[in-house]
Amino acid sequence: MLLLDPEFLFGLLRIATPLMFVAMGVLIAERSGVLFIGVEGAMLVGAFAGFLGAGLLGSAWLGLVCGVLAGVLCGAAMALLTVSIPANQVVVGLAFNIVCAGITSFAFRLTASVAPSRTPLLEWPVAEGTTLARWLGHLPPLTVLALALSAATAWMLFRTAPGLMLRSAGHNRHAAASAGVNVGAVRSVALLAAGAFAGLGGAALTAGWIRSFSDDVTMGRGFIALAAVYFGRWYPGWTIAACVIFGIGEAMAFRAQSFGGNPHLYLMIPYLLTLAGVALAGRAQGPQEAGRTEP
Amino acid sequence: MTNCNRRAFLAAGGGVALMLSAGFHVRPAFSAKPVKAAVIFSVANPGNAAGWDEGSYRGVRKLIDEHGWDVTVAEAVPFPRLADTAANYAESGYDVVIFTSSGHIGAWNEVSPKYPKTLFAMMSVVNALPKAANALAFSIDIYGYGVMGGMAAALASKSGTIAAVGGAPVPGLITWMSGIIEGAKSARSDIEVLTAFSGDWSNVPRAREVTAMQIERGADIIVMNAGGSTRGVLDAVETAGVQCIGYATDVYAESEKSVLTSVLMNIPSWYEALALAVDEGRTEARIENYGPDTFTLADMHGKLDGAVETTLRDTIGRYQRGELTVAVVAHDVK
């Protein structure tokens, strides 16, 4: 059976892992009351920084760190534009995506002569041949990291005081402010964290999975993560489940080609799932403040 | 004016009138003005694309560096925008517009008759010309090219299963895969040939996973033509510890561990031929076809057993010399 095939399972985890990181970023931003439409751009910047860092520093793990740092910068830019100024979150997000696509393409060409075309393989940072290495060898490191960070995010959001402050800023900023919460500061910090997650997701795609970069390499994965959050109704567990469902869709699309017929029809599966996910989440009530522009 | 001068004047005037009545002439021979050309790619960053588009980009560099052409490169032009892009160049006074993929044939056919003062050159696999005098093509025998790749893969395979992985399922690529199937079977009757498309020329993750799937199905040699997503194929091959055969240019430097060889095409020489044709005013509509004798197998860096490599090179050499015939069959590849 296809779903029990280990190679299929590893395939869907490879596909779903970058989505999980990015979706956690979107979830944090939107729970704080900021629409994170610019997530595709932040992911793309993280993907480029991850590729460049891994290639130049000779370590995929260092590439991931570079992706996180680049994502934090993107989050800071988003915070400046949508919290400090504040500009319309939808317009800023869309413009941010376009700017990031241009910047990464330009920077990719500038660095083509100095950066290796492919990055080192990402492996568990344990000595080869040890029992621990044999045990961990079968587990994709980034999937484990994504699940751990998702659990930490869920705990932080629903079991800690900062999480309560963040959710209150996204639910009703006036009520939060009257309770002494600095809404602007909370949203800014949330956007830094969201950017870090988006950057990590991008780096997981390039340095952790395909080990190379090309223009627009994210190919709409940021938007799929956005849809996963809506599908998961802004709850980490359901969001991760949605990412896995999209991973299954894409992995099935690759394998279904062997069944015959037009391959383009199968390649539509993940996007149809995204559409269905958003449609099914149509009545879901998101954070009330998300998308509001008033200072 | 003497009779002699009058005759010379009339002859010169008649010559100009004849040229104008022909309706098209890109550029008189020995013109001091550089040829203004536009090259259209459907992939991004073709100079770094590893494969066909990189070969084309090297050809473009030849036009600029060795022939002094004034060249504009349009990257990542989506198929629906090709005709408009080419038309814009023609309207802006470009002498030559170059298409670089067989996926551009529709636009080539559409635009060429509308702008008779511009030369539209196709640098890819074509079988027919547009209904226009200003269309020129430098094409290859893509079936024969596939045959060579199929032979090499079949003879190098230990598992008895090989796979051809392509980008978008354009007609040229389907012909290439048919050639691979027949070439492989002609070299080894028990070979199984898998085929798959990633669906486009730029989605690296998708190309990687499609290749990984073929490896899971038993393929130990991957013959690839994935355009800008070639590095996805290379990563899947390297991760699984199998080998692949590169397309058009030598991709050994991209992954020394996993590139067995590449079947090389001398794509820059097509651009050289175009430049000479324009310089000499030989721009009449025609298809210049490059056959298997123009393809070569890159170094294998000792990856195959000596006897196997000798058999492989001998088989391919006999095919190139016409001593070995391979059936031409159009397979309905998926």
Interface residues (C-beta under 8 A of the other chain):
Chain A: E7 G11 R14 I15 S105 F108 R109 A112 S117 R118 L121 L205 W209 I210 R211 S212 S214 D215 D216 V217 M219 E250 A251 F254 R255 Q257 S258 G260 G261 P263 H264 L267
Chain B: A44 N45 G47 N48 A50 A76 P169 A196 F197 G199 S202 N203 V204 P205 R206 R208 E209 V210 A212 M213 E216 R217 G228 S229 R231 G232 L234 D235 T239 E254 S255 K334
